[in-house]
Every structure is written in C-alpha cells, then in structure tokens.
Amino acid sequence: YANAAARRLSGLADGASPVGRSHWEVWPETVGSAVEGHYRRAVAEGRSVHFEHHYAARGVWHEVHAFPTEAGGLAIVYRDVTEEHAAAA
C-alpha cells in the first residue's frame, strides 16, 4: 500500500504507485548509500530503524521508519521533513 504522500514522495510520473516495485527501482540513488545500510541492517537484525536522509537529487529530506516484516521484507514509512530542514537553516 502506498498513500498519496508516498506516491508523491516517490517521484514516479503521474502519481504512479510504487507498490509492486522494489525500493531500489523507485529510489536508485540509495543503492550503496547509508539508506541501503540501514535497510539491510533492519532485515538482518530483525529490528526497526529510524533515520533521516537527504535525497539531494530530488531536493527533499525524509524521516524514515522501516520495520521488518514476517515475509523477510520491510514496511517503510516516509515523512517529508524538507520544510522543517529549510526553516532550521
């Protein structure tokens, strides 16, 4: 499931849904990044992770909560915190 905010944050054309696509397909810039490290650690350790990440190419900051699932994947919740970072700057 991806709500309207998740679809908007994904950057896919015309509000297309990221459902059914791998994270790496939707966010290719995260391959080899700290984001990938956080996600892989969450799956390997079976523990949730919480972090913020700046997607510079997209000009956004996300607060991320990722929770391991029983199926071996992750449930990921994004919150756009770009305006909060801009205000703090």
C-alpha positions in Angstrom: 0.0 0.0 0.0 1.2 3.5 -0.8 -0.8 6.5 0.3 -0.9 9.8 -1.7 2.0 11.2 0.2 4.2 8.1 -0.5 3.3 8.3 -4.2 4.2 12.0 -4.4 7.5 11.4 -2.5 8.4 8.6 -4.8 8.7 10.9 -7.7 7.1 8.5 -10.1 5.3 10.1 -13.1 1.6 10.9 -12.8 1.3 9.8 -9.2 2.0 6.1 -10.2 2.2 3.8 -7.3 5.5 2.4 -6.0 3.6 -0.8 -4.9 5.0 -3.9 -6.6 8.3 -2.3 -7.3 11.5 -2.8 -5.4 12.8 0.1 -3.3 15.9 0.1 -5.4 13.9 0.6 -8.6 12.0 3.6 -7.2 15.0 5.1 -5.3 18.1 4.0 -7.4 20.2 6.7 -5.8 20.0 4.8 -2.5 22.0 1.8 -3.8 25.3 1.8 -1.9 24.2 4.6 0.4 23.6 4.9 4.1 19.9 4.2 3.4 20.8 0.8 2.0 22.9 0.1 5.0 20.0 1.0 7.4 17.5 -1.2 5.5 19.9 -4.2 5.3 20.7 -3.9 9.0 17.0 -3.8 9.8 16.3 -7.0 7.9 19.5 -8.8 9.1 18.8 -7.9 12.8 15.0 -8.1 12.7 14.8 -4.7 14.2 13.2 -1.4 13.1 15.3 1.6 12.1 14.6 5.3 12.2 16.7 7.9 10.5 16.6 11.0 8.3 18.1 11.2 4.8 18.6 14.0 2.3 17.7 12.9 -1.2 19.7 15.7 -2.8 18.8 14.9 -6.4 15.1 15.2 -5.5 15.6 18.1 -3.2 13.9 16.5 -0.3 14.6 15.3 3.3 12.7 12.2 4.5 12.3 11.0 8.0 12.2 7.2 7.6 10.9 4.4 9.8 11.5 0.9 8.5 10.0 -2.2 10.1 11.0 -5.8 9.2 8.1 -7.9 8.1 7.4 -11.6 8.7 7.9 -12.2 5.0 11.5 -11.0 5.1 11.0 -7.6 3.7 10.4 -4.1 5.1 7.4 -1.9 5.7 8.7 1.6 5.2 7.0 4.8 6.4 8.3 8.1 4.9 7.6 11.6 6.2 8.7 14.6 4.2 10.6 16.9 6.5 12.0 19.2 3.8 10.2 22.3 5.1 11.4 21.7 8.7 15.0 21.5 7.5 14.6 24.7 5.4 13.2 26.5 8.5 16.1 25.3 10.7 18.6 26.6 8.1 
